[in-house]
Amino acid sequence: RILPPPKVKYRGQRNNEVAEHVAESVKQWGNQTLAVISQCISFQSLQQNTGKYRMYVQNLSQKINAKIGGINGVVNFKAAFSRSSHKDLFMFFGADVTHTTCSTDQPSIVAVVGSCDPTCSRYVARLSEQYRKRGRCSVEIIKELNKMVIDLLEVFSHTCENRLPNRIVFYRDGVEDGQFQKVLYNEINKIKNACRDITHTSQFDFYLCCQAAIIDTSRPALYHVLHDENGSNSDDIQQFTYWLCHTDARCTKSVSVPAPVHYADLAAHAARMFKFGDYLGQNEENDDQSENISLNDIKTKVMILNEKIQNNMWFI
């Protein structure tokens, strides 16, 4: 038996000030104290707008559905963006800062929201306070934007099977014309830094999830570019790495790593089944038991297969 949701009804004075106070109390009690999703409804609005009752109920239903994790609608990005691909993963951000007057000591409130699913239909929010010096006016710049973006990217990655977006769209509200350059210089850098901090702060690395696996079994691979003399940019390297994951001869679908990597792994394991003459054995014992070993301390032996198949893909 499913119990009906609890209801809190207020039947006192009907004025906006009292209604706002009741709504604030409900939200504080539900969202902060008990972590319970709540929805406030004004019966007075229903009574005054009986002709728009259907529209009111529809809007109310969409709000409740979204709050409890439902999806009201999705965007067809392939149709909306001429250059987009069905493989693209979008993430949308929205940011705003609300201020009080310079005469009060209350802080400015920063809100940054980000989509957290491939359809960009569900969003999560992160909030912060910005305190100004006494007697000074508030600033529009979001100081901790990079930390908030990192947090939202981690949520996105968690809900999207450890994948990160390859396309980000950021909407910024509340910026006047004279603040464009200042906001652009400060906040764009913070967003870029946040995207870099998700991987590594000083190395050229990236995550790539190419595996066409069943649900909940895909594994992203982490790549570090140690040296490059081809002049390839990040997009080029990620693109041809992605393509190579679709060329594995042992699978009709894409795999988690590029084909050359998988082939090397197969060959190494297959070589253990063959015999290539006498085993050289271990190196002679050395009185120096230190862990510092040079290449001169390593013995090698070339392993040659039958010449007829040496140049074939025998390891598949």
C-alpha positions in Angstrom: 0.0 0.0 0.0 1.4 3.4 -1.0 0.6 6.1 1.5 -0.4 9.5 0.2 2.2 12.3 0.5 1.9 14.4 3.7 0.2 17.8 3.2 0.6 21.1 5.2 -2.3 23.4 4.7 -2.3 27.0 5.9 -5.8 28.7 6.3 -4.8 32.0 8.0 -4.6 35.4 6.5 -4.5 35.6 2.8 -1.8 38.1 1.9 1.5 37.8 0.0 3.7 38.5 3.0 2.2 35.7 5.1 2.2 33.3 2.1 5.9 34.0 1.5 6.7 33.4 5.1 4.9 30.1 5.2 6.5 29.0 1.9 10.0 29.8 3.3 9.3 27.9 6.5 8.2 24.8 4.5 11.2 24.9 2.2 13.6 25.3 5.1 11.9 22.5 7.0 11.7 20.2 3.9 14.9 20.9 1.9 17.3 21.6 4.8 16.1 19.8 7.9 14.4 16.6 6.6 15.6 16.5 2.9 12.0 16.1 1.7 10.8 17.3 -1.7 8.0 19.8 -1.3 5.7 21.8 -3.5 3.7 24.8 -2.3 0.3 25.6 -3.9 -1.7 28.7 -3.7 -5.4 27.8 -3.5 -6.2 31.5 -3.7 -4.5 31.6 -7.2 -6.6 28.6 -8.2 -9.8 30.3 -7.1 -9.0 33.6 -8.8 -8.1 32.0 -12.1 -10.6 29.2 -12.7 -10.4 29.8 -16.4 -6.7 28.9 -16.4 -7.1 25.9 -14.1 -6.0 23.4 -16.7 -2.8 25.3 -17.5 -2.1 25.8 -13.8 -2.4 22.0 -13.2 -0.2 21.2 -16.2 2.6 23.5 -15.0 2.3 22.2 -11.5 2.5 18.6 -12.7 5.7 19.4 -14.7 7.3 21.0 -11.6 6.5 18.0 -9.4 7.6 15.5 -12.1 11.0 17.2 -12.4 11.5 17.4 -8.7 11.0 13.7 -8.2 13.4 12.8 -11.0 11.1 12.6 -14.0 11.7 13.9 -17.5 9.3 16.3 -19.2 11.0 16.6 -22.5 14.3 16.2 -24.4 16.1 18.2 -27.1 17.1 16.6 -30.4 20.6 18.0 -30.6 21.2 16.4 -34.0 18.4 18.6 -35.4 19.2 21.6 -33.3 23.0 21.8 -34.2 24.0 21.4 -37.8 27.5 20.3 -36.9 26.6 18.1 -34.0 26.8 14.3 -34.1 24.8 11.7 -32.2 28.1 10.8 -30.5 28.5 14.3 -29.0 27.8 14.7 -25.3 26.5 18.1 -24.4 26.4 19.7 -21.0 24.6 23.0 -20.4 25.4 25.4 -17.6 23.5 28.4 -16.2 24.9 30.9 -13.7 23.6 34.0 -11.9 24.5 36.2 -8.9 21.9 38.0 -6.8 22.9 41.0 -4.7 21.6 43.0 -1.8 22.1 46.8 -1.4 25.4 48.2 -0.4 24.0 49.3 3.0 23.4 45.7 4.2 25.9 43.1 5.4 24.1 40.3 3.7 26.3 38.4 1.1 25.6 37.9 -2.6 24.3 34.5 -3.5 25.8 32.6 -6.4 24.0 29.8 -8.2 25.4 27.6 -10.9 23.4 24.8 -12.4 24.5 22.1 -14.8 22.8 19.4 -16.7 23.6 15.9 -15.5 22.3 13.5 -18.1 22.9 12.9 -21.8 19.5 14.3 -22.7 20.2 17.5 -20.8 16.8 17.3 -19.2 17.9 17.0 -15.5 19.9 19.6 -13.7 21.7 20.0 -10.4 22.6 23.2 -8.7 25.5 24.4 -6.6 25.3 27.5 -4.4 27.8 29.8 -2.7 28.0 33.1 -0.8 30.2 36.0 -1.7 30.9 38.5 1.1 32.1 41.9 0.2 34.1 44.4 2.3 32.0 46.5 4.6 30.7 49.6 2.8 31.7 48.2 -0.7 29.3 47.3 -3.4 29.0 43.7 -4.6 30.9 42.4 -7.6 29.3 40.3 -10.4 32.3 38.0 -10.8 31.9 34.5 -9.5 35.0 33.9 -7.5 34.8 30.1 -6.9 33.3 29.3 -10.3 36.0 26.7 -11.1 35.3 24.7 -8.0 31.6 24.7 -8.7 32.1 23.7 -12.3 34.4 20.8 -11.2 31.7 19.6 -8.8 29.0 19.7 -11.5 31.3 17.9 -14.0 31.9 15.2 -11.5 28.1 14.8 -11.0 27.7 14.6 -14.8 30.4 12.0 -15.1 28.9 9.9 -12.3 25.5 9.8 -13.9 26.8 9.3 -17.5 28.9 6.2 -16.9 32.1 8.0 -16.2 31.9 10.0 -19.4 32.6 13.8 -19.6 31.0 16.2 -22.1 32.8 17.1 -25.3 30.5 20.1 -25.8 29.8 22.7 -23.1 27.4 25.6 -23.4 27.4 28.2 -20.6 24.6 30.7 -20.1 25.5 33.6 -17.8 22.7 35.9 -16.4 22.9 39.3 -14.8 25.8 40.8 -16.6 25.6 44.4 -17.8 27.2 45.6 -21.1 30.1 47.3 -19.3 31.0 44.1 -17.4 31.3 41.8 -20.4 35.1 41.9 -20.8 35.7 41.5 -17.0 33.4 38.6 -16.7 34.7 37.0 -19.9 38.4 37.3 -18.8 37.8 35.9 -15.3 35.1 33.3 -15.7 36.1 31.8 -19.0 39.5 31.0 -17.5 37.9 29.5 -14.5 35.7 27.2 -16.6 38.7 26.1 -18.7 40.7 25.4 -15.5 37.9 23.4 -14.1 37.8 21.2 -17.3 41.5 20.6 -17.0 41.4 19.9 -13.3 39.0 17.0 -14.0 41.9 15.1 -15.5 45.5 16.3 -14.6 46.8 19.7 -13.7 50.1 19.6 -15.7 49.9 16.6 -18.1 48.3 16.3 -21.5 45.8 13.6 -20.8 42.2 12.8 -21.5 39.5 10.2 -20.9 37.9 8.4 -23.8 34.9 6.0 -23.6 34.6 4.2 -27.0 33.3 0.8 -25.9 30.0 -0.3 -27.3 29.1 -2.5 -24.4 25.9 -3.5 -22.7 24.5 -1.1 -20.1 26.7 -0.4 -17.1 29.7 -2.3 -18.4 31.5 0.4 -20.4 34.9 1.4 -19.1 36.6 4.7 -20.1 40.3 4.7 -20.7 42.7 7.4 -19.5 45.3 8.5 -22.0 48.5 10.5 -21.3 50.3 12.1 -24.2 53.9 12.0 -23.2 55.5 13.2 -26.5 54.2 14.4 -29.8 56.1 15.7 -32.9 53.2 15.4 -35.3 51.8 18.7 -34.3 48.5 17.1 -33.5 46.1 19.0 -31.3 44.0 17.5 -28.6 40.9 17.0 -30.8 43.0 15.3 -33.5 44.5 12.8 -31.1 41.2 12.0 -29.4 39.5 11.6 -32.8 41.9 9.1 -34.3 42.2 7.3 -31.0 38.4 7.0 -31.1 38.4 5.7 -34.7 41.0 3.1 -33.9 38.8 1.7 -31.2 36.3 0.8 -34.0 38.9 -1.2 -36.1 39.5 -4.2 -33.8 39.3 -7.4 -35.9 38.0 -9.5 -33.0 34.9 -7.5 -32.4 32.1 -6.1 -34.7 31.6 -3.2 -32.3 33.9 -0.7 -30.8 36.2 -1.7 -28.0 37.6 0.1 -24.9 41.1 0.7 -26.2 42.6 1.3 -29.7 43.2 -1.8 -31.8 47.0 -1.7 -31.7 46.9 -1.7 -27.9 44.6 -4.7 -27.8 46.6 -6.6 -30.4 49.8 -6.1 -28.4 48.1 -7.5 -25.3 46.8 -10.5 -27.3 50.2 -11.2 -28.8 51.9 -11.1 -25.4 49.5 -13.6 -23.9 49.6 -15.9 -27.0 53.4 -16.0 -27.0 53.3 -17.9 -23.7 51.9 -20.9 -25.5 54.9 -21.3 -27.8 58.4 -22.7 -27.2 61.4 -20.8 -28.5 64.4 -22.9 -27.5 66.2 -23.1 -24.2 65.1 -20.8 -21.5 67.9 -18.3 -20.6 67.0 -18.4 -16.9 67.6 -15.7 -14.3 70.6 -13.5 -14.1 73.5 -14.4 -11.9 73.1 -13.4 -8.3 74.6 -10.1 -7.4 75.8 -9.0 -4.0 74.2 -5.6 -4.7 70.6 -6.1 -3.6 69.5 -2.5 -4.4 66.4 -2.0 -6.5 68.2 0.2 -9.0 68.4 -1.9 -12.1 69.8 -0.7 -15.4 69.2 -2.1 -18.9 72.6 -3.8 -18.8 71.2 -6.0 -16.0 68.4 -7.4 -18.3 68.9 -10.3 -20.7 67.0 -10.5 -23.9 66.2 -13.1 -26.6 64.4 -12.6 -29.8 61.3 -14.8 -30.2 60.8 -15.8 -33.9 57.8 -17.6 -35.2 57.6 -19.7 -38.4 58.6 -17.4 -41.2 55.4 -18.3 -43.1 53.2 -16.7 -40.6 55.6 -14.2 -39.0 54.1 -11.3 -40.8 50.5 -12.4 -40.5 48.0 -11.5 -37.8 48.4 -14.7 -36.0 47.6 -13.3 -32.6 44.0 -12.5 -33.4 
